[in-house]
Amino acid sequence: MKPTVPTSSAAAPVPGASDIFQLLRDGRPRTRSELAQLTGLARSTVASRVEALRKLGYIAPFGGAASTGGRPPSLFALNPAARVVAGADLGATHALVSLSDLAGEVLAEEREALNIADGPGKVLDWLGSAISRLLAEAGRTAEDLGAIGIGLPGPVEHDTGRPINPPIMPGWDRVDVPAAVQQHFNVPVLVDNDVNIMALGEQATAWPGVRDLMFIKVATGIGAGIISSGQLQRGAQGTAGDLGHVRVPRGGEVLCRCGNTGCLEALAGGPALAALLAAEGREAATSGDVIDLVRSGDLRAIHVVRQAGRDIGDVLATCVNLVNPSVIVIGGSLAQAGEHLLAGIREVVYQRSLPLATEHLRIAPSVAGQRAGVLGAASLAISHVLSPEAIEAATR
């Protein structure tokens, strides 16, 4: 039977209720007795914490509706319907926002052709309106909304949610994105760069049991989302994974938009490949044109994409030795070139990385594809809502 939406938000203060809840997050139903054995707590303590979580709606009796008389059901599990979250992937020229339950099931979704260069006022006002429409479509209210996750196409100071000198986002520098969104909804707003949330989305979709994963976005720029020991690694200033501006052996004096020379992006990014093919007389102005040429069987385009894979592989070989991931996922628009790009990456990574680091390494194409960002943004929001700190605060 479908879990019920909670009708009460009141519960007596029960410190430590999050300990019980974290055991139930996996969705597996457990009895009070099992929870007592797992935690070592007295049954009376477990019972009070279970009751507090039940009143909040975070857990529900498993196997049917609550008993109307006699002894209440003994099995309890996570109630995915307790809250909903919004996830938003705001790209350079598109916006995708979804509403999900706490199990990550998408309840409603909306896509819009929206230019990030239109500025934070227009974009974030649209986001607020879109979330309102999705709540109405799903039959939920603003009170059901637990958190909002947002991915932006530029560097983000994660602790504050402020974009920092984003190159393709005029007017966004140091804008307080959470505060702007909270004018529409008074809930926690978590903001990260698009590659990080794509890594979270890919992990949730295809690799839920993998604790060491790198997601490589190959598009106009080239970046990595790094998950190590199950935790997203952002670095001290949120710039971890900026592979596009690492100098590569074949880079020479090729000028990059960052002002340096020989950067990976200047050789293997979508505009660089399009420019190279256009200089040779082919109709190529964008990453999409490069992909079309590859799919049409153009041998020169295939060679260019494979060489881009080798250049990316030069940088990833160092990453493999340094971070030792078990999975590298290749996504972004140029990943649509398929095995030609992956073949070049694999060729160099397996040749130049330490044998022990590559013994069980998998290099695979993205499964989530263009939905990786919005799924990752929702995952970011769900993790916050279900975190021990949030659960503990809710039960006070």
Buried (B, 14 or more C-beta within 10 A) or exposed (E): EEBBBBEEEEBEEBEBBBBBBBBBBEEEBBBBEBBBEEBEBEEEBBBBBBBBBBBBBBBBBBEEEEEEEEEBBBBBBBBBBBBBBBBBBBBBEBBBBBBBBBEBEBBBBBBEEBBBBEBBEBBBBBBBEBBBBBBEEBEBEEEBBBBBBBBBBBBBBBEBBBBBEBEBBEBBBEBBBBEBBBEBBEBBBBBBBBBBBBBBBBBBBBBEEBBBBBBBBBBBBBBBBBBBEEEBBBEEEBBBBBBBBBBBEBBEEBEBBBEBEBBBBBBBBBBBBBBBBBEEEBEBEBBBBBBBBBBEEBEBBBEBBBBBBBBBBBBBBBBBBEBBBBBBBBBBBBBBBBEBBBBBBBBBBBEBBEEEBBEEBBBBBBBBBBBBBBBBBBBBBBBBBBBEEBBBEBBE
